[in-house]
Amino acid sequence: MFTLQGKEILVTGASSGIGRTAACMAAARGARMTLLARNEERLRQTMESLDGDGHRTMVCDLTDEDSLKEAVAQMPPLDGLVLCAGINEFMPVKFIRQDKLERVFQTNCFAHLLLVQLLLKRKKVNPGASIVFVSSVSSLMGVPGTLMYAASKGAVNSAVRVLASELAPQGIRVNAVCPGIVRSEMLAGTNITEEAFTGQERQYPLGLGRPEDVGFAALFHLCDGSRWLTGQTMVLDGGMTLI
């Protein structure tokens, strides 16, 4: 069911966390990977972890238009995209500034939408391909301090439905996965303490997630077994929203 043999798959944010894990899992199932991120050294480490051959890396700042266009020009026609790159910043609304808001939206939403637009314009998304956005369960909730992140991911969810409608005539599927808290490098780089993690974990009947939990969801959306699924947001939260 999860074979990706011979498929060309792009993963953004592939240098760490969910992106690195999803890339390794896809390569292990036969995909040829294009890995995109800003950090060349960490991209190299991801590349060395991949099974198979024929993979490529691209150092690219998704928020830089020229860098993005250059990367797209070098990409092969794709059968799947896993759009993982993202940033988070916890901040009460009274402390939000326009530059911080723009930075979060630019990275989490606008950059990926422009990437998809450029790929489609250059006819580099094959008919029958699958596009998977990594969103967040925060987009469906109202957790204090997450306005910038939650709003950016909510915009992604809305874009998924529009893209799914527009691209369905080409057989291209567009979906999002919405993880709860996942123990990954993204959160390790924040000021969240281990004590706070433990407190959050009590709210998750199945515990906090791991990057491979999101990776398996991405594989499902990429493979042919999900060919009749589009325009959906899959919640992956260990049962947290049941409580």
N, C-alpha and C positions, 0 to 999 in steps of 0.2 A: 504493500500500500504506500510506503514512504519512499519508494525508489525515485531518484532524480537523475537516473543514468542519462548522460549525454546532454543534460540541460545546462544552459548558461545562466548563472545566478549572480546578481549584484547584491552586496551587503554594504550599507553605509554604517559608519561607526564601528567598523570591523576590528579596531585596534584593541578593544577591551570589552568586558562585560557581556551583555546579551548579544551584541554584534559579533564578537569573536566566537562565542559559543555556537551561535546559529550558523556561522560560516563553517566551522569545523564539522558540525553535524550534517550540513548539506553536502560537503565534500565527501564525507564518509559514505554517503548514499549515492555517489557517482556524479555529482554536479561539478562543472568547471566554474571556479569562483573568480569574480572580480571584487577585490577588497578595496574599499575606499575609506580613508580617514585622514586626519591632519598629521598624526604623529608617525613619522617614517620608521623609527626604531620599533615601535610597538606593532606596526603593520608587518614588519619583517618577522617578528615573533609569532604573529598569527599565521603567516604564510608557512613558517617552519612546522606548525602544528597540523597542517592540512594533509589528509590522505590524497593520493592521486597526483596527477600532474596537469599541466596546461593552465594553471592558475596565474593570476596577475594581480599586482597591487597598484594603486594610484593614490599618491599623496595629493589631497585636495581639501581646501577650505570651502565647504558647501555654501558658506555665506558670502563668498567672493565670486561675483558673476563671471569674471574672466577665467578664474581657476575652474569653475564649474563647467563652462563651455569647453575648455580645453580637455577636461576629463571625459566629457560626453563624446567628443570627437574621436577619442581613442577607444571607446567601448565597443565590444561586439554586439550584434543583435541579441537581446536578452529574452529568456524564457521566464524569468522571475526576478523580483526585487524584494529585498527585506530592508526597510528604511528604519534604522535603529538610532542614528545619530541624534543626540539630544542633550540638553542641559536642564538643571533644576536650580532654583534659588528660593528658599523659604523666606517669606517676608510679609508681615502684616500690611494690609492695603494702605494704611496711612504713611508708610515709608516707601511706597513704590515711586519710582521716577520713570520718566518717559524713556530714557536711554536703556534702563534695565528691562522695561517691558518690550522694547523693540528688539533687544538682544535675544530674549527668550523666544519671542515669536519668530524672529528671523531664523534661528537655529532649529527649533522644534517643528515649525510649520512651513514658513515661506520657502526655505531652501529646498525642502523635499518636493514641494509643489512645483517649483521652477525646474528641478531636476527631472521630474516626470514630464513636464511640458517640453523640455528640450529633447528628451529621449523620444517622445512621440513625434515631435516635429521632424526629427532626423530619421524617423521610421526604424528606431532601434528597440522597439518593444514588439516581439513577435506575436502574431495572432495566437490566441489561446494561452497567453502568458498570465502570470499571477503577480499582482502587486500587493505587498503586505506592509502596512504601516504599523509601527509599534507605538501605540497610544498609551493611555494610562487610565486606571480605574478612577484616578483623581478627577478626570473629566466628567464623571457621572455623579460626583459627590460634592460636598461643600466643606472640605477640611480647612480650618483657619490657617492662614499663612501660605496657601498654595495658589492664590489667585492667578498669578502670571503663568505658572506651569499648567494648571487645570484649564485655563482659558485657551492656551495654545494647543493643548491636546483636544479640547472640545472643537476647535476649528478644524483639526485634522479629521475628527469623526464626521463632521459635516461634509468635508471635502471628499471623503471616502464614498459617501452615498452619491454625490454628484458624478464623480469619476466613474463609479460603477455603472451608472445609467448611460453616460456618454460612450463608454468603451465596450459595453456589452455587444454591440453589433460586430465587433472584431473578435469576440470571444475572450476578451481580456477581463479577468476578474480582479476586483479591488476590495480588500477587506482590511480590518484593523484588529489587532489583539490589544487588550487593555489589562495589563498586569497590575496587581497590587504591589506591595513592597517586595522587591527582589534584592537579595544580598549581592550586590555587584559593586564594581569600582565606582560607578556613578554616585552611589550613596556613601561609599567609603570616603569620597572626597568632600563630603559636606561636614557640617558641625554636629551631626547627630551622634549622640553618645551610645555606647553599648547598652547602657541602662534604658535609654529611650527605645532602642531596638527591642529589648526584652519586653518592655511595656506594650509596644505595638504588636508583638507576636501573640500576646494573650488574646488579641482581637481576631486572630486568624484560626479558625477551627482546624485547619490542616497545616498550620505554621506558615512562616514566611516562605516566599518562593525562592527558587534558584534559577540561574540563567538558563539551564537546560529545560526547565518547565516552559519557558517562553519559546525556546528553540524548537521543542516538539510541536507547539502550536503553529509556529511559522512553517515547519516542514509539512504539516497537514494542509495548510493553505497553498503551499507551493506545488504539491503533488497532484496528480490527475484524479486522486480520490475525492478531491473537493471541487470538481469541475462544475458543479451545479450550485455553488455557494458564492454569492457576491453581494457587496454593499452592506456587510455585517460587521459588528463590533463584538468580538469574543471576549468576555470577561474572564480573567484568570486571577482569582483573588483568594484561593484557598478557603472559600466560603465566608469571607469577611463580610460581604454585603448581605448575608443571610441574617445576621444578628441585629 
